[in-house]
Amino acid sequence: MGTDSWKGHVNGILYAVQFDSALDEAVVTRVADGVAAGHYPGDRAGTRDALDQALRYPGPLNDQAETHHSEDDIRAFLRRLSAALASTPPQG
């Protein structure tokens, strides 16, 4: 997955959480459920791959879909989201 591809996944997620006051477990659950239900591009595995690549990226993750959340908060949220997607059973 190239940079443009994972950035698309991450930007879609950041866009969806931009108005949340905190990136807490309720937001993690909401986004993980949304990924599992097909409300975001890609499936759980593809989204986890994108999140893993994003977390290895040394640059800012908030450069295109700007939110009020700090870079550290975003990275912590994406780590928790990746873990939630790993533990979410496949639907169907």
PDB file of N, CA, C and O in Angstrom:
ATOM      1  N   MET A   1       0.860  -1.172   0.000  1.00  0.00           N
ATOM      2  CA  MET A   1       0.000   0.000   0.000  1.00  0.00           C
ATOM      3  C   MET A   1       0.900   1.227   0.000  1.00  0.00           C
ATOM      4  O   MET A   1       1.743   1.388   0.882  1.00  0.00           O
ATOM      5  N   GLY A   2       0.717   2.087  -0.988  1.00  0.00           N
ATOM      6  CA  GLY A   2       1.515   3.300  -1.068  1.00  0.00           C
ATOM      7  C   GLY A   2       1.034   4.355  -0.082  1.00  0.00           C
ATOM      8  O   GLY A   2      -0.028   4.231   0.528  1.00  0.00           O
ATOM      9  N   THR A   3       1.852   5.400   0.053  1.00  0.00           N
ATOM     10  CA  THR A   3       1.528   6.486   0.987  1.00  0.00           C
ATOM     11  C   THR A   3       0.157   7.077   0.705  1.00  0.00           C
ATOM     12  O   THR A   3      -0.623   7.309   1.629  1.00  0.00           O
ATOM     13  N   ASP A   4      -0.141   7.322  -0.565  1.00  0.00           N
ATOM     14  CA  ASP A   4      -1.431   7.926  -0.898  1.00  0.00           C
ATOM     15  C   ASP A   4      -2.590   7.057  -0.437  1.00  0.00           C
ATOM     16  O   ASP A   4      -3.620   7.565   0.006  1.00  0.00           O
ATOM     17  N   SER A   5      -2.419   5.754  -0.543  1.00  0.00           N
ATOM     18  CA  SER A   5      -3.499   4.844  -0.173  1.00  0.00           C
ATOM     19  C   SER A   5      -3.754   4.857   1.334  1.00  0.00           C
ATOM     20  O   SER A   5      -4.903   4.980   1.757  1.00  0.00           O
ATOM     21  N   TRP A   6      -2.708   4.735   2.153  1.00  0.00           N
ATOM     22  CA  TRP A   6      -2.950   4.731   3.597  1.00  0.00           C
ATOM     23  C   TRP A   6      -3.385   6.100   4.079  1.00  0.00           C
ATOM     24  O   TRP A   6      -4.165   6.205   5.026  1.00  0.00           O
ATOM     25  N   LYS A   7      -2.890   7.157   3.438  1.00  0.00           N
ATOM     26  CA  LYS A   7      -3.321   8.500   3.850  1.00  0.00           C
ATOM     27  C   LYS A   7      -4.813   8.686   3.591  1.00  0.00           C
ATOM     28  O   LYS A   7      -5.489   9.370   4.360  1.00  0.00           O
ATOM     29  N   GLY A   8      -5.328   8.098   2.538  1.00  0.00           N
ATOM     30  CA  GLY A   8      -6.757   8.180   2.267  1.00  0.00           C
ATOM     31  C   GLY A   8      -7.573   7.543   3.377  1.00  0.00           C
ATOM     32  O   GLY A   8      -8.582   8.099   3.810  1.00  0.00           O
ATOM     33  N   HIS A   9      -7.140   6.385   3.835  1.00  0.00           N
ATOM     34  CA  HIS A   9      -7.816   5.706   4.954  1.00  0.00           C
ATOM     35  C   HIS A   9      -7.762   6.582   6.201  1.00  0.00           C
ATOM     36  O   HIS A   9      -8.788   6.825   6.837  1.00  0.00           O
ATOM     37  N   VAL A  10      -6.571   7.055   6.548  1.00  0.00           N
ATOM     38  CA  VAL A  10      -6.389   7.835   7.772  1.00  0.00           C
ATOM     39  C   VAL A  10      -7.145   9.156   7.680  1.00  0.00           C
ATOM     40  O   VAL A  10      -7.783   9.567   8.649  1.00  0.00           O
ATOM     41  N   ASN A  11      -7.086   9.818   6.546  1.00  0.00           N
ATOM     42  CA  ASN A  11      -7.809  11.081   6.401  1.00  0.00           C
ATOM     43  C   ASN A  11      -9.313  10.887   6.539  1.00  0.00           C
ATOM     44  O   ASN A  11      -9.996  11.732   7.118  1.00  0.00           O
ATOM     45  N   GLY A  12      -9.837   9.782   6.013  1.00  0.00           N
ATOM     46  CA  GLY A  12     -11.264   9.495   6.174  1.00  0.00           C
ATOM     47  C   GLY A  12     -11.634   9.307   7.630  1.00  0.00           C
ATOM     48  O   GLY A  12     -12.681   9.774   8.077  1.00  0.00           O
ATOM     49  N   ILE A  13     -10.779   8.626   8.368  1.00  0.00           N
ATOM     50  CA  ILE A  13     -11.028   8.417   9.797  1.00  0.00           C
ATOM     51  C   ILE A  13     -10.925   9.734  10.552  1.00  0.00           C
ATOM     52  O   ILE A  13     -11.774  10.046  11.386  1.00  0.00           O
ATOM     53  N   LEU A  14      -9.877  10.511  10.256  1.00  0.00           N
ATOM     54  CA  LEU A  14      -9.715  11.796  10.946  1.00  0.00           C
ATOM     55  C   LEU A  14     -10.863  12.744  10.632  1.00  0.00           C
ATOM     56  O   LEU A  14     -11.309  13.491  11.503  1.00  0.00           O
ATOM     57  N   TYR A  15     -11.338  12.716   9.408  1.00  0.00           N
ATOM     58  CA  TYR A  15     -12.489  13.551   9.046  1.00  0.00           C
ATOM     59  C   TYR A  15     -13.701  13.166   9.899  1.00  0.00           C
ATOM     60  O   TYR A  15     -14.463  14.027  10.339  1.00  0.00           O
ATOM     61  N   ALA A  16     -13.867  11.864  10.123  1.00  0.00           N
ATOM     62  CA  ALA A  16     -15.025  11.375  10.878  1.00  0.00           C
ATOM     63  C   ALA A  16     -14.944  11.716  12.361  1.00  0.00           C
ATOM     64  O   ALA A  16     -15.971  11.774  13.037  1.00  0.00           O
ATOM     65  N   VAL A  17     -13.740  11.941  12.873  1.00  0.00           N
ATOM     66  CA  VAL A  17     -13.590  12.201  14.314  1.00  0.00           C
ATOM     67  C   VAL A  17     -13.224  13.649  14.615  1.00  0.00           C
ATOM     68  O   VAL A  17     -12.963  13.992  15.768  1.00  0.00           O
ATOM     69  N   GLN A  18     -13.202  14.491  13.608  1.00  0.00           N
ATOM     70  CA  GLN A  18     -12.708  15.856  13.799  1.00  0.00           C
ATOM     71  C   GLN A  18     -13.501  16.664  14.818  1.00  0.00           C
ATOM     72  O   GLN A  18     -12.951  17.577  15.433  1.00  0.00           O
ATOM     73  N   PHE A  19     -14.763  16.355  15.009  1.00  0.00           N
ATOM     74  CA  PHE A  19     -15.573  17.128  15.949  1.00  0.00           C
ATOM     75  C   PHE A  19     -15.738  16.448  17.306  1.00  0.00           C
ATOM     76  O   PHE A  19     -16.404  16.983  18.192  1.00  0.00           O
ATOM     77  N   ASP A  20     -15.136  15.273  17.471  1.00  0.00           N
ATOM     78  CA  ASP A  20     -15.168  14.619  18.778  1.00  0.00           C
ATOM     79  C   ASP A  20     -14.229  15.367  19.715  1.00  0.00           C
ATOM     80  O   ASP A  20     -13.091  15.672  19.358  1.00  0.00           O
ATOM     81  N   SER A  21     -14.717  15.657  20.917  1.00  0.00           N
ATOM     82  CA  SER A  21     -13.892  16.424  21.850  1.00  0.00           C
ATOM     83  C   SER A  21     -12.689  15.624  22.342  1.00  0.00           C
ATOM     84  O   SER A  21     -11.635  16.200  22.613  1.00  0.00           O
ATOM     85  N   ALA A  22     -12.829  14.324  22.457  1.00  0.00           N
ATOM     86  CA  ALA A  22     -11.727  13.458  22.885  1.00  0.00           C
ATOM     87  C   ALA A  22     -11.773  12.176  22.069  1.00  0.00           C
ATOM     88  O   ALA A  22     -12.844  11.702  21.692  1.00  0.00           O
ATOM     89  N   LEU A  23     -10.615  11.632  21.807  1.00  0.00           N
ATOM     90  CA  LEU A  23     -10.524  10.373  21.061  1.00  0.00           C
ATOM     91  C   LEU A  23     -10.509   9.220  22.058  1.00  0.00           C
ATOM     92  O   LEU A  23      -9.509   8.520  22.217  1.00  0.00           O
ATOM     93  N   ASP A  24     -11.644   9.047  22.722  1.00  0.00           N
ATOM     94  CA  ASP A  24     -11.765   8.058  23.791  1.00  0.00           C
ATOM     95  C   ASP A  24     -12.222   6.706  23.245  1.00  0.00           C
ATOM     96  O   ASP A  24     -12.357   6.519  22.036  1.00  0.00           O
ATOM     97  N   GLU A  25     -12.453   5.782  24.156  1.00  0.00           N
ATOM     98  CA  GLU A  25     -12.834   4.416  23.752  1.00  0.00           C
ATOM     99  C   GLU A  25     -14.178   4.382  23.019  1.00  0.00           C
ATOM    100  O   GLU A  25     -14.385   3.523  22.162  1.00  0.00           O
ATOM    101  N   ALA A  26     -15.087   5.294  23.338  1.00  0.00           N
ATOM    102  CA  ALA A  26     -16.364   5.341  22.619  1.00  0.00           C
ATOM    103  C   ALA A  26     -16.137   5.665  21.150  1.00  0.00           C
ATOM    104  O   ALA A  26     -16.812   5.114  20.281  1.00  0.00           O
ATOM    105  N   VAL A  27     -15.191   6.554  20.866  1.00  0.00           N
ATOM    106  CA  VAL A  27     -14.876   6.907  19.473  1.00  0.00           C
ATOM    107  C   VAL A  27     -14.184   5.734  18.795  1.00  0.00           C
ATOM    108  O   VAL A  27     -14.476   5.431  17.638  1.00  0.00           O
ATOM    109  N   VAL A  28     -13.278   5.075  19.495  1.00  0.00           N
ATOM    110  CA  VAL A  28     -12.617   3.889  18.936  1.00  0.00           C
ATOM    111  C   VAL A  28     -13.669   2.861  18.540  1.00  0.00           C
ATOM    112  O   VAL A  28     -13.634   2.325  17.432  1.00  0.00           O
ATOM    113  N   THR A  29     -14.598   2.589  19.440  1.00  0.00           N
ATOM    114  CA  THR A  29     -15.647   1.599  19.173  1.00  0.00           C
ATOM    115  C   THR A  29     -16.516   2.027  17.996  1.00  0.00           C
ATOM    116  O   THR A  29     -16.827   1.212  17.128  1.00  0.00           O
ATOM    117  N   ARG A  30     -16.908   3.297  17.958  1.00  0.00           N
ATOM    118  CA  ARG A  30     -17.751   3.793  16.869  1.00  0.00           C
ATOM    119  C   ARG A  30     -17.061   3.630  15.513  1.00  0.00           C
ATOM    120  O   ARG A  30     -17.681   3.174  14.553  1.00  0.00           O
ATOM    121  N   VAL A  31     -15.796   3.998  15.434  1.00  0.00           N
ATOM    122  CA  VAL A  31     -15.078   3.903  14.158  1.00  0.00           C
ATOM    123  C   VAL A  31     -14.827   2.437  13.799  1.00  0.00           C
ATOM    124  O   VAL A  31     -14.990   2.052  12.641  1.00  0.00           O
ATOM    125  N   ALA A  32     -14.435   1.621  14.770  1.00  0.00           N
ATOM    126  CA  ALA A  32     -14.217   0.193  14.490  1.00  0.00           C
ATOM    127  C   ALA A  32     -15.505  -0.458  13.987  1.00  0.00           C
ATOM    128  O   ALA A  32     -15.479  -1.242  13.039  1.00  0.00           O
ATOM    129  N   ASP A  33     -16.625  -0.132  14.620  1.00  0.00           N
ATOM    130  CA  ASP A  33     -17.919  -0.661  14.161  1.00  0.00           C
ATOM    131  C   ASP A  33     -18.235  -0.165  12.756  1.00  0.00           C
ATOM    132  O   ASP A  33     -18.779  -0.908  11.939  1.00  0.00           O
ATOM    133  N   GLY A  34     -17.893   1.094  12.476  1.00  0.00           N
ATOM    134  CA  GLY A  34     -18.124   1.661  11.146  1.00  0.00           C
ATOM    135  C   GLY A  34     -17.287   0.975  10.077  1.00  0.00           C
ATOM    136  O   GLY A  34     -17.767   0.723   8.972  1.00  0.00           O
ATOM    137  N   VAL A  35     -16.043   0.675  10.405  1.00  0.00           N
ATOM    138  CA  VAL A  35     -15.187  -0.056   9.463  1.00  0.00           C
ATOM    139  C   VAL A  35     -15.775  -1.439   9.209  1.00  0.00           C
ATOM    140  O   VAL A  35     -15.893  -1.868   8.061  1.00  0.00           O
ATOM    141  N   ALA A  36     -16.144  -2.133  10.282  1.00  0.00           N
ATOM    142  CA  ALA A  36     -16.702  -3.482  10.148  1.00  0.00           C
ATOM    143  C   ALA A  36     -18.004  -3.485   9.356  1.00  0.00           C
ATOM    144  O   ALA A  36     -18.308  -4.454   8.660  1.00  0.00           O
ATOM    145  N   ALA A  37     -18.774  -2.402   9.459  1.00  0.00           N
ATOM    146  CA  ALA A  37     -20.059  -2.309   8.753  1.00  0.00           C
ATOM    147  C   ALA A  37     -19.913  -1.782   7.330  1.00  0.00           C
ATOM    148  O   ALA A  37     -20.900  -1.694   6.600  1.00  0.00           O
ATOM    149  N   GLY A  38     -18.695  -1.431   6.928  1.00  0.00           N
ATOM    150  CA  GLY A  38     -18.473  -0.950   5.566  1.00  0.00           C
ATOM    151  C   GLY A  38     -18.716   0.529   5.358  1.00  0.00           C
ATOM    152  O   GLY A  38     -18.896   0.973   4.224  1.00  0.00           O
ATOM    153  N   HIS A  39     -18.723   1.301   6.435  1.00  0.00           N
ATOM    154  CA  HIS A  39     -18.942   2.745   6.315  1.00  0.00           C
ATOM    155  C   HIS A  39     -17.681   3.511   5.929  1.00  0.00           C
ATOM    156  O   HIS A  39     -17.737   4.710   5.655  1.00  0.00           O
ATOM    157  N   TYR A  40     -16.558   2.824   5.907  1.00  0.00           N
ATOM    158  CA  TYR A  40     -15.282   3.408   5.502  1.00  0.00           C
ATOM    159  C   TYR A  40     -14.742   2.582   4.349  1.00  0.00           C
ATOM    160  O   TYR A  40     -15.076   1.403   4.229  1.00  0.00           O
ATOM    161  N   PRO A  41     -13.914   3.175   3.497  1.00  0.00           N
ATOM    162  CA  PRO A  41     -13.336   2.395   2.401  1.00  0.00           C
ATOM    163  C   PRO A  41     -12.447   1.272   2.939  1.00  0.00           C
ATOM    164  O   PRO A  41     -11.701   1.468   3.899  1.00  0.00           O
ATOM    165  N   GLY A  42     -12.529   0.138   2.338  1.00  0.00           N
ATOM    166  CA  GLY A  42     -11.687  -0.982   2.724  1.00  0.00           C
ATOM    167  C   GLY A  42     -12.292  -1.810   3.838  1.00  0.00           C
ATOM    168  O   GLY A  42     -13.208  -1.379   4.538  1.00  0.00           O
ATOM    169  N   ASP A  43     -11.759  -2.998   3.980  1.00  0.00           N
ATOM    170  CA  ASP A  43     -12.224  -3.891   5.029  1.00  0.00           C
ATOM    171  C   ASP A  43     -11.347  -3.734   6.266  1.00  0.00           C
ATOM    172  O   ASP A  43     -10.458  -2.884   6.305  1.00  0.00           O
ATOM    173  N   ARG A  44     -11.606  -4.562   7.276  1.00  0.00           N
ATOM    174  CA  ARG A  44     -10.848  -4.466   8.525  1.00  0.00           C
ATOM    175  C   ARG A  44      -9.355  -4.675   8.284  1.00  0.00           C
ATOM    176  O   ARG A  44      -8.535  -3.922   8.810  1.00  0.00           O
ATOM    177  N   ALA A  45      -8.996  -5.684   7.500  1.00  0.00           N
ATOM    178  CA  ALA A  45      -7.590  -5.982   7.250  1.00  0.00           C
ATOM    179  C   ALA A  45      -6.905  -4.834   6.509  1.00  0.00           C
ATOM    180  O   ALA A  45      -5.789  -4.447   6.855  1.00  0.00           O
ATOM    181  N   GLY A  46      -7.563  -4.298   5.505  1.00  0.00           N
ATOM    182  CA  GLY A  46      -6.998  -3.186   4.754  1.00  0.00           C
ATOM    183  C   GLY A  46      -6.840  -1.931   5.599  1.00  0.00           C
ATOM    184  O   GLY A  46      -5.858  -1.200   5.471  1.00  0.00           O
ATOM    185  N   THR A  47      -7.812  -1.692   6.457  1.00  0.00           N
ATOM    186  CA  THR A  47      -7.738  -0.529   7.340  1.00  0.00           C
ATOM    187  C   THR A  47      -6.624  -0.718   8.355  1.00  0.00           C
ATOM    188  O   THR A  47      -5.880   0.221   8.636  1.00  0.00           O
ATOM    189  N   ARG A  48      -6.497  -1.924   8.912  1.00  0.00           N
ATOM    190  CA  ARG A  48      -5.398  -2.188   9.858  1.00  0.00           C
ATOM    191  C   ARG A  48      -4.056  -2.004   9.179  1.00  0.00           C
ATOM    192  O   ARG A  48      -3.141  -1.436   9.775  1.00  0.00           O
ATOM    193  N   ASP A  49      -3.916  -2.470   7.952  1.00  0.00           N
ATOM    194  CA  ASP A  49      -2.672  -2.291   7.208  1.00  0.00           C
ATOM    195  C   ASP A  49      -2.380  -0.800   7.037  1.00  0.00           C
ATOM    196  O   ASP A  49      -1.247  -0.359   7.230  1.00  0.00           O
ATOM    197  N   ALA A  50      -3.400  -0.030   6.676  1.00  0.00           N
ATOM    198  CA  ALA A  50      -3.229   1.414   6.510  1.00  0.00           C
ATOM    199  C   ALA A  50      -2.819   2.070   7.828  1.00  0.00           C
ATOM    200  O   ALA A  50      -1.932   2.923   7.852  1.00  0.00           O
ATOM    201  N   LEU A  51      -3.464   1.672   8.917  1.00  0.00           N
ATOM    202  CA  LEU A  51      -3.127   2.235  10.225  1.00  0.00           C
ATOM    203  C   LEU A  51      -1.698   1.873  10.617  1.00  0.00           C
ATOM    204  O   LEU A  51      -0.965   2.719  11.129  1.00  0.00           O
ATOM    205  N   ASP A  52      -1.301   0.638  10.386  1.00  0.00           N
ATOM    206  CA  ASP A  52       0.066   0.223  10.715  1.00  0.00           C
ATOM    207  C   ASP A  52       1.092   1.033   9.924  1.00  0.00           C
ATOM    208  O   ASP A  52       2.115   1.448  10.468  1.00  0.00           O
ATOM    209  N   GLN A  53       0.815   1.256   8.641  1.00  0.00           N
ATOM    210  CA  GLN A  53       1.729   2.059   7.832  1.00  0.00           C
ATOM    211  C   GLN A  53       1.752   3.500   8.306  1.00  0.00           C
ATOM    212  O   GLN A  53       2.813   4.123   8.361  1.00  0.00           O
ATOM    213  N   ALA A  54       0.597   4.027   8.646  1.00  0.00           N
ATOM    214  CA  ALA A  54       0.527   5.410   9.131  1.00  0.00           C
ATOM    215  C   ALA A  54       1.325   5.568  10.418  1.00  0.00           C
ATOM    216  O   ALA A  54       2.026   6.563  10.602  1.00  0.00           O
ATOM    217  N   LEU A  55       1.216   4.593  11.298  1.00  0.00           N
ATOM    218  CA  LEU A  55       1.923   4.688  12.578  1.00  0.00           C
ATOM    219  C   LEU A  55       3.441   4.575  12.420  1.00  0.00           C
ATOM    220  O   LEU A  55       4.187   5.026  13.289  1.00  0.00           O
ATOM    221  N   ARG A  56       3.899   3.983  11.329  1.00  0.00           N
ATOM    222  CA  ARG A  56       5.342   3.928  11.031  1.00  0.00           C
ATOM    223  C   ARG A  56       5.819   5.197  10.329  1.00  0.00           C
ATOM    224  O   ARG A  56       7.018   5.471  10.297  1.00  0.00           O
ATOM    225  N   TYR A  57       4.905   5.960   9.777  1.00  0.00           N
ATOM    226  CA  TYR A  57       5.248   7.170   9.032  1.00  0.00           C
ATOM    227  C   TYR A  57       5.818   8.218   9.990  1.00  0.00           C
ATOM    228  O   TYR A  57       5.197   8.515  11.011  1.00  0.00           O
ATOM    229  N   PRO A  58       6.981   8.780   9.681  1.00  0.00           N
ATOM    230  CA  PRO A  58       7.601   9.728  10.603  1.00  0.00           C
ATOM    231  C   PRO A  58       7.010  11.132  10.562  1.00  0.00           C
ATOM    232  O   PRO A  58       7.234  11.927  11.475  1.00  0.00           O
ATOM    233  N   GLY A  59       6.265  11.439   9.523  1.00  0.00           N
ATOM    234  CA  GLY A  59       5.703  12.780   9.385  1.00  0.00           C
ATOM    235  C   GLY A  59       4.373  12.928  10.100  1.00  0.00           C
ATOM    236  O   GLY A  59       3.871  11.978  10.700  1.00  0.00           O
ATOM    237  N   PRO A  60       3.806  14.124  10.035  1.00  0.00           N
ATOM    238  CA  PRO A  60       2.518  14.364  10.697  1.00  0.00           C
ATOM    239  C   PRO A  60       1.385  13.631   9.995  1.00  0.00           C
ATOM    240  O   PRO A  60       1.357  13.539   8.768  1.00  0.00           O
ATOM    241  N   LEU A  61       0.457  13.114  10.779  1.00  0.00           N
ATOM    242  CA  LEU A  61      -0.710  12.422  10.226  1.00  0.00           C
ATOM    243  C   LEU A  61      -1.889  13.368  10.061  1.00  0.00           C
ATOM    244  O   LEU A  61      -2.881  13.023   9.419  1.00  0.00           O
ATOM    245  N   ASN A  62      -1.787  14.530  10.623  1.00  0.00           N
ATOM    246  CA  ASN A  62      -2.875  15.496  10.674  1.00  0.00           C
ATOM    247  C   ASN A  62      -2.660  16.635   9.679  1.00  0.00           C
ATOM    248  O   ASN A  62      -3.198  17.726   9.868  1.00  0.00           O
ATOM    249  N   ASP A  63      -1.887  16.398   8.630  1.00  0.00           N
ATOM    250  CA  ASP A  63      -1.516  17.489   7.737  1.00  0.00           C
ATOM    251  C   ASP A  63      -2.543  17.795   6.653  1.00  0.00           C
ATOM    252  O   ASP A  63      -2.520  18.885   6.082  1.00  0.00           O
ATOM    253  N   GLN A  64      -3.436  16.866   6.358  1.00  0.00           N
ATOM    254  CA  GLN A  64      -4.431  17.114   5.313  1.00  0.00           C
ATOM    255  C   GLN A  64      -5.841  17.223   5.867  1.00  0.00           C
ATOM    256  O   GLN A  64      -6.606  18.092   5.449  1.00  0.00           O
ATOM    257  N   ALA A  65      -6.186  16.362   6.792  1.00  0.00           N
ATOM    258  CA  ALA A  65      -7.511  16.402   7.424  1.00  0.00           C
ATOM    259  C   ALA A  65      -7.307  16.945   8.830  1.00  0.00           C
ATOM    260  O   ALA A  65      -7.382  16.200   9.807  1.00  0.00           O
ATOM    261  N   GLU A  66      -7.053  18.223   8.927  1.00  0.00           N
ATOM    262  CA  GLU A  66      -6.694  18.822  10.211  1.00  0.00           C
ATOM    263  C   GLU A  66      -7.810  18.709  11.236  1.00  0.00           C
ATOM    264  O   GLU A  66      -8.980  18.966  10.950  1.00  0.00           O
ATOM    265  N   THR A  67      -7.411  18.317  12.431  1.00  0.00           N
ATOM    266  CA  THR A  67      -8.322  18.256  13.566  1.00  0.00           C
ATOM    267  C   THR A  67      -7.670  19.013  14.714  1.00  0.00           C
ATOM    268  O   THR A  67      -6.500  19.387  14.625  1.00  0.00           O
ATOM    269  N   HIS A  68      -8.400  19.238  15.769  1.00  0.00           N
ATOM    270  CA  HIS A  68      -7.830  19.921  16.938  1.00  0.00           C
ATOM    271  C   HIS A  68      -7.052  18.970  17.831  1.00  0.00           C
ATOM    272  O   HIS A  68      -6.481  19.398  18.834  1.00  0.00           O
ATOM    273  N   HIS A  69      -7.018  17.700  17.491  1.00  0.00           N
ATOM    274  CA  HIS A  69      -6.322  16.698  18.293  1.00  0.00           C
ATOM    275  C   HIS A  69      -4.817  16.762  18.013  1.00  0.00           C
ATOM    276  O   HIS A  69      -4.390  16.997  16.883  1.00  0.00           O
ATOM    277  N   SER A  70      -4.035  16.551  19.055  1.00  0.00           N
ATOM    278  CA  SER A  70      -2.585  16.575  18.891  1.00  0.00           C
ATOM    279  C   SER A  70      -2.114  15.342  18.127  1.00  0.00           C
ATOM    280  O   SER A  70      -2.825  14.342  18.030  1.00  0.00           O
ATOM    281  N   GLU A  71      -0.922  15.434  17.599  1.00  0.00           N
ATOM    282  CA  GLU A  71      -0.317  14.304  16.893  1.00  0.00           C
ATOM    283  C   GLU A  71      -0.220  13.092  17.822  1.00  0.00           C
ATOM    284  O   GLU A  71      -0.508  11.971  17.404  1.00  0.00           O
ATOM    285  N   ASP A  72       0.177  13.305  19.063  1.00  0.00           N
ATOM    286  CA  ASP A  72       0.276  12.194  20.025  1.00  0.00           C
ATOM    287  C   ASP A  72      -1.084  11.557  20.271  1.00  0.00           C
ATOM    288  O   ASP A  72      -1.192  10.332  20.334  1.00  0.00           O
ATOM    289  N   ASP A  73      -2.126  12.378  20.411  1.00  0.00           N
ATOM    290  CA  ASP A  73      -3.479  11.845  20.627  1.00  0.00           C
ATOM    291  C   ASP A  73      -3.952  11.047  19.416  1.00  0.00           C
ATOM    292  O   ASP A  73      -4.573   9.995  19.564  1.00  0.00           O
ATOM    293  N   ILE A  74      -3.658  11.546  18.230  1.00  0.00           N
ATOM    294  CA  ILE A  74      -4.063  10.851  17.003  1.00  0.00           C
ATOM    295  C   ILE A  74      -3.364   9.500  16.907  1.00  0.00           C
ATOM    296  O   ILE A  74      -3.995   8.487  16.606  1.00  0.00           O
ATOM    297  N   ARG A  75      -2.076   9.488  17.162  1.00  0.00           N
ATOM    298  CA  ARG A  75      -1.328   8.233  17.072  1.00  0.00           C
ATOM    299  C   ARG A  75      -1.809   7.228  18.122  1.00  0.00           C
ATOM    300  O   ARG A  75      -1.930   6.039  17.827  1.00  0.00           O
ATOM    301  N   ALA A  76      -2.080   7.688  19.327  1.00  0.00           N
ATOM    302  CA  ALA A  76      -2.601   6.795  20.368  1.00  0.00           C
ATOM    303  C   ALA A  76      -3.967   6.247  19.957  1.00  0.00           C
ATOM    304  O   ALA A  76      -4.243   5.061  20.138  1.00  0.00           O
ATOM    305  N   PHE A  77      -4.820   7.113  19.405  1.00  0.00           N
ATOM    306  CA  PHE A  77      -6.141   6.692  18.930  1.00  0.00           C
ATOM    307  C   PHE A  77      -6.008   5.643  17.823  1.00  0.00           C
ATOM    308  O   PHE A  77      -6.697   4.623  17.851  1.00  0.00           O
ATOM    309  N   LEU A  78      -5.133   5.887  16.856  1.00  0.00           N
ATOM    310  CA  LEU A  78      -4.972   4.942  15.754  1.00  0.00           C
ATOM    311  C   LEU A  78      -4.428   3.604  16.237  1.00  0.00           C
ATOM    312  O   LEU A  78      -4.804   2.563  15.696  1.00  0.00           O
ATOM    313  N   ARG A  79      -3.550   3.603  17.242  1.00  0.00           N
ATOM    314  CA  ARG A  79      -3.070   2.338  17.817  1.00  0.00           C
ATOM    315  C   ARG A  79      -4.220   1.570  18.468  1.00  0.00           C
ATOM    316  O   ARG A  79      -4.347   0.359  18.288  1.00  0.00           O
ATOM    317  N   ARG A  80      -5.052   2.283  19.222  1.00  0.00           N
ATOM    318  CA  ARG A  80      -6.196   1.619  19.875  1.00  0.00           C
ATOM    319  C   ARG A  80      -7.212   1.140  18.841  1.00  0.00           C
ATOM    320  O   ARG A  80      -7.809   0.075  19.001  1.00  0.00           O
ATOM    321  N   LEU A  81      -7.407   1.923  17.783  1.00  0.00           N
ATOM    322  CA  LEU A  81      -8.319   1.521  16.718  1.00  0.00           C
ATOM    323  C   LEU A  81      -7.801   0.268  16.020  1.00  0.00           C
ATOM    324  O   LEU A  81      -8.574  -0.649  15.744  1.00  0.00           O
ATOM    325  N   SER A  82      -6.515   0.221  15.734  1.00  0.00           N
ATOM    326  CA  SER A  82      -5.935  -0.963  15.098  1.00  0.00           C
ATOM    327  C   SER A  82      -6.131  -2.196  15.975  1.00  0.00           C
ATOM    328  O   SER A  82      -6.474  -3.268  15.475  1.00  0.00           O
ATOM    329  N   ALA A  83      -5.914  -2.046  17.274  1.00  0.00           N
ATOM    330  CA  ALA A  83      -6.117  -3.169  18.202  1.00  0.00           C
ATOM    331  C   ALA A  83      -7.584  -3.587  18.234  1.00  0.00           C
ATOM    332  O   ALA A  83      -7.888  -4.779  18.278  1.00  0.00           O
ATOM    333  N   ALA A  84      -8.487  -2.623  18.211  1.00  0.00           N
ATOM    334  CA  ALA A  84      -9.917  -2.940  18.208  1.00  0.00           C
ATOM    335  C   ALA A  84     -10.305  -3.685  16.934  1.00  0.00           C
ATOM    336  O   ALA A  84     -11.104  -4.620  16.978  1.00  0.00           O
ATOM    337  N   LEU A  85      -9.752  -3.280  15.820  1.00  0.00           N
ATOM    338  CA  LEU A  85     -10.056  -3.953  14.554  1.00  0.00           C
ATOM    339  C   LEU A  85      -9.484  -5.372  14.547  1.00  0.00           C
ATOM    340  O   LEU A  85     -10.053  -6.272  13.930  1.00  0.00           O
ATOM    341  N   ALA A  86      -8.379  -5.563  15.224  1.00  0.00           N
ATOM    342  CA  ALA A  86      -7.782  -6.897  15.295  1.00  0.00           C
ATOM    343  C   ALA A  86      -8.624  -7.840  16.128  1.00  0.00           C
ATOM    344  O   ALA A  86      -8.633  -9.048  15.893  1.00  0.00           O
ATOM    345  N   SER A  87      -9.334  -7.287  17.105  1.00  0.00           N
ATOM    346  CA  SER A  87     -10.117  -8.143  18.002  1.00  0.00           C
ATOM    347  C   SER A  87     -11.586  -8.227  17.623  1.00  0.00           C
ATOM    348  O   SER A  87     -12.333  -8.995  18.228  1.00  0.00           O
ATOM    349  N   THR A  88     -12.016  -7.450  16.633  1.00  0.00           N
ATOM    350  CA  THR A  88     -13.397  -7.461  16.197  1.00  0.00           C
ATOM    351  C   THR A  88     -13.633  -8.674  15.300  1.00  0.00           C
ATOM    352  O   THR A  88     -12.939  -8.839  14.297  1.00  0.00           O
ATOM    353  N   PRO A  89     -14.591  -9.515  15.643  1.00  0.00           N
ATOM    354  CA  PRO A  89     -14.855 -10.674  14.797  1.00  0.00           C
ATOM    355  C   PRO A  89     -15.443 -10.249  13.454  1.00  0.00           C
ATOM    356  O   PRO A  89     -16.198  -9.279  13.389  1.00  0.00           O
ATOM    357  N   PRO A  90     -15.105 -10.960  12.392  1.00  0.00           N
ATOM    358  CA  PRO A  90     -15.686 -10.634  11.095  1.00  0.00           C
ATOM    359  C   PRO A  90     -17.210 -10.742  11.130  1.00  0.00           C
ATOM    360  O   PRO A  90     -17.774 -11.630  11.769  1.00  0.00           O
ATOM    361  N   GLN A  91     -17.858  -9.815  10.426  1.00  0.00           N
ATOM    362  CA  GLN A  91     -19.323  -9.860  10.330  1.00  0.00           C
ATOM    363  C   GLN A  91     -19.726 -10.814   9.218  1.00  0.00           C
ATOM    364  O   GLN A  91     -18.969 -11.065   8.280  1.00  0.00           O
ATOM    365  N   GLY A  92     -20.933 -11.337   9.345  1.00  0.00           N
ATOM    366  CA  GLY A  92     -21.444 -12.142   8.254  1.00  0.00           C
ATOM    367  C   GLY A  92     -21.627 -13.493   8.682  1.00  0.00           C
ATOM    368  O   GLY A  92     -22.056 -14.338   7.896  1.00  0.00           O
TER     369      GLY A  92
END
